[in-house]
């Protein structure tokens, strides 16, 4: 934010949320992080623990109005972010993403109606993807409950802007990676290479395409939209603009780790997982957005973190 303000970040102890909290603190904001600590970790905020208030709250069940009162901006990153698990547990996925977002919007409408609201949506709303870069006005076609719940939340963000005048927007995040993320493709590949430098098992046939964005790029997108967007309920794609196949991604990771394993493909892809996601970033770039790190630099940064202190896996989440 351009000036010191009171900012609330839901999911503030999570992967992207904690990086966003740090960026806001550096800008002089008075930050409150909300998190139920089911997947987020208080340790993620260690660098700014003395300058941030962390409130444990479940947006699907708890009243957020007391902690939202007086907020100038609300970055809503709390939610459920696991496509395969959403196929197994669609009700929980709905509660965490759609119901949690609706509850938050109602709380903002009552306690901080002038606040800017930025919602972390997902490219999963597009479904199986396309051979061309996806645009925000392409018809959504979710392929898994996760995409459905994110799309429902987006629709609430949009209607609350149009009906109640909330200044809000949704950011459709393509796969985000970087330090502190101990899950998903980039981390899984690094872990596999560490565990067996001779053979790397890759899900599917390796031709799946993703447009990965380093966490610094996701943070920059949130700040750019908060400062420069019209905030009329619109959506923005967030990616690097450098689509890559999983096979080539694995090669880049192995190169940066100094390993040369033999690639083995499973040929299987989990239900609800899309084949090709790449983003048209025209709308975001009209706001002046530029990703701080490209794919090569972002992977180098992530490998450095992994080799220094990110290679262990937490066996137990905070309860």
N, C-alpha and C positions, 0 to 999 in steps of 0.2 A: 504494500500500500504506500502511497506517496507520503503520508504523514502518520505520526503515531496515532493509532486508533485502537479501539477495543474490538478484538477479533476472536471469534469462536471457530475452532476446527474440530469437527466431529471425526472420529477415527484418528485423532491426533497422536495416538501412541502407535499407530500402524506404520507400515513401510513408507508409503507416499506421504501420509499425514505428518509423520515426524520430520521429514525433510522440509515440508511446507512450514511447519511450526518454526523450525530453525531459521528459515528464510525470512519469515515475518518478524521474528525477534531481532534479526540483524537490521531490519528496516525500522525498528523502534516501536513496533506494535505491542500493545498489552494483550497477551494471548491466553485464552483458556482452551485447554484441550479436553474434549469429551471422548471417552472410550469405555466400552464394557470390559476390555482386557480379555476377551475371548480369543483373539488372535493378535491384537496389539500387545506391546510390552512397554512397561514404564521405563525399562532400560534404554529404549530407543530415544528417550528424551533426556538422557543423562547429561548431554552437553549444555542443555538450557534448563535443567531442572530447577535452578534457583530463580529463574525468571518467568516460569510458566506455571499456571495452576492446572493440575490434572484432576478432572472430576470423573469418577466412575459412574456411568449411566448407560442404560439400555434403551435406545430410542423407541424400540417396539413396545416397551412396557412402562417406561418412566416419564414423568413430566419434566420437560426440558425448559419450561418457561422461566424458572428462577435464574438459570445460568445464562439465558439468552437476553435478559433485560438489559437494554442499553447498548447492545452490540451494533457496531457499524457494518460489519461484514461477517457472514457465516459461510465457511467452506465445509461442505457436507461430503466427507469421504468415508464415513462409517458405512458398513454393509458387509455383504457376503460376496466373496470373490472366488468362487470355485465352480466352474462349469460342470465337470463330471459329478461333483457332489450334489449339485443342484438337481441333477437327473434323479438321484437317489432320494433327496430330501427336498422336494419342491415347496412344501409348506414352510419349512424353516427359511428357505431362500426368499420366499414371498414376504415373510415377516420382517426379515432383516433389511431387505431392499425396498420393497414397495410400501409396506406398512410403516416402517421406520422413517421413510422419507415423508409420507403423508403426515405423520405425527410431528415431524420437525417443522414442516411448512406451516401447520396450524399453530405451533408454538411461536414461530417467528411472526406470523400474522398478528398474534395477540400481544407478544412481548417486545418485539423489535421490528415493527412494520416498515421502517425506513431502511433496514439493513439490506445490503447486497447479498444475494444467496447464490453460491456456485456449487453445482451438484456434479459429483464424479460419476458419470455414466460409463458406458462401455461400447466398444465396437461390436460386441456380441448382439446388439440390437439389429445388425445387418444380416445376421444369420450365416449362411454358407459362404458369403462373399461373392466376388466377381472377378473376371479377368481384367477389369479396368479399375483404376482407383475409385474408391467409394466416396460419394458426395453426401452431404447432410440431407439433401432433398431426395435421395434414393429411397424407395419404399422399404421400410423395415420389415424383416421377416425372420424373427428369432428362431434359432434351431434348438434351443434348450430353455428350461425354466429360468435360468439366470438372465438370458437376454430378454425374456418376457417381463421379469420383475424390474429390470433396469429401464425398459421401455415404458412400463407403467409409471415408474417414478418420474421419468422425463415428462410424460404427459401431465402429471400433477404439477411439475415445475412450470410448464407452459401455461396451464390453465390458471394457476395462482398468479402468474404475471398478468394475464389478460383480464381475469375476473376480479382480482383483489388488488392489483397494482404492485405486487411484490417485484422488486428489481432482481431478476434471476436469469440464469442460463445454465445449460448442461454441457459438460465436456465429455465427449465420447473418447475415452482413453483406449488406444490400441495397446498391445502388450507393453507394460512398463517393467524395466529391470534396473538393477543397480545395487549398491551397498544396502544391507539390512534385509533384502528379500531372500528368504531361505525356502523358496518354492518356485514352481513353474519352470519354463523351458531353460532359460539361461543358467539358473542355479543348478537345475538337475543335470545339465550337461557338464558343468564344471565339477560337480560332485562325482559323477560317473568317471570322468577322466582321472580325477584324483584317486579313486578307489581301484581302477584298473586301467593303467596307461597303455595296455596292449590291445584292448578291444572296447569299442564304444557302441552301446546298444541304443538305437534311435527309434523312437515310436513312429509308426507309419512307414512311408517309403522315402522320406526325406524331401519330398517335393512340396510339402505344405509351405505356403508363403505367409510371412508375418512382417508387419511394419513396426518394429520395436522402437521404443523411445526410452532413453535414459531418464532416470527419475528427476534429474535437474531440468530436463525438457518439460516434464509434466508440471513441475513446480512453476516454471516460467510461464507456461500456458495459463495456469490458474491466476497468477498475478496479472498477466496481460489482459485476460478477459475481465477480471475484476476492475481494472483501471480504465479500460478503453472501450469495452463493448457496450451496446445499447441496453443490454439486460432486459429484453422483452420476452424472455422465455425461450430464446433460440438455442440451437445446439452447435457445437464446434468439434470437429475432429482434432485429435491430438496424437501425433505420431512423429516419426523422424523424416518421413518422405524418402526413406531408403529401404524399400521392401527387400527381403532376403529369404531364400529357401532355408529350411531347417538344416539341410545338408551343408549349405555354405556357412550358415551360422556356426555349426559344429566345427567346421574347418577353421574358422577365424578364432574360435575359443581355443582349440587345440594349439594353434600357432602361437597364441599369446601365453599359453601355459607351457610351451616348449615340449609338447608331446605329439606322437604320431600314431595313434591307435588305428586298428582296422575297424571300419564302420560296419555294423550289422544292423539291418532294418527289420522291425517286427512285422511290418505290413498292416498293422492294426491301428485304428484311430478310435479314441473313446467316443461314445455317443454324445451328440450335441456339439462336437468340436468342428469348427469350420476349416475349409481347405485353403482358402485364399483371402487374406485381409491386407489390403493396402489402402492408404488414405489419400484423398485429395485435400490438401491443406490450404486451399485458396482462401476460404472464409477466415481462418485464423490468421493467415499471413496479412490480410488486409488490415489487421489491427497492429501490425508491426512485429508479430511474433517471429523469433528466431531461436532454434534449439541451441543451447550452449555447447552440446557435444554431439558429434555425429556418431555413427555406429562403431567405427574403428576406435575412436577415442573413448566412447562409453564402455565398450567391452574391455579395453585396457584398464580403465578405472575400476571396473567391477572385478576383474581377475586380481588386481592388486589387493582389493579389499578381501576377496575370498582367500587368498594365500596368506594374508596377514592375520586376520581374525574372524573371517566369515565361514570357515570350512566346517565348523561344528554345527550340529543340528540340535535345537532345543527339543527335548523329549516331552516336556510338559509345558503347557501354556499356563499363563496366570489365570487363576480362578477367582 
